[in-house]
Amino acid sequence: MIQNEIVLVVSTTIVQDGKVLMIKEKKATVKNKWNFPSGHVEKGEDIIEAACREVKEETGLDVKLTHTTGIYNFISSTDHQVILFHFIGQITGGFLSLQEEEIADCKWVNLSNFKSFKDEELREAKVIRQIHDAVKAEKLYPLELFQIKLN
């Protein structure tokens, strides 16, 4: 079997008042699937900066990353090996406005109601549920794991 390329992805859960922000994607391969704001790391880009950029591009919100739930390695529905760096973000500015080309909708979901999503409604259900469980259990790690300088 020939595998497609390895893809580096950043993903951010924005938590506010016990709710998380979910976006519904428009891309053909994942149309109408719910996900956290996320996207590819560009060549030479710092993963922390990439995570903040993706949130801003997809939602219009500025965020400060506070923690990570870790790194997730999986084969995507498009047969790419994905290395996903997942973060927790806190809104620091901006206004919620969706990138209309890629994002169809968004909603705030109570952590306690998250299980109401069916697997087929989520982009990568197993990974998103692992992230949700980590967030709900507050199984969070400091950003220093990535050996970065925090301002």
Protein Blocks (a to p, Z undefined) as FASTA:
>chain_A
ZZddddddddddddeehiacddddfbfklgoiacdddddddehiafklmmmmmmmmmnop
acddfbdfbjcddddfkopacdddddddddfedjddddfklmmbdcdddfklmmmpcfkl
pmblmlmmmmmmmmmnopacdfklnopacZZ
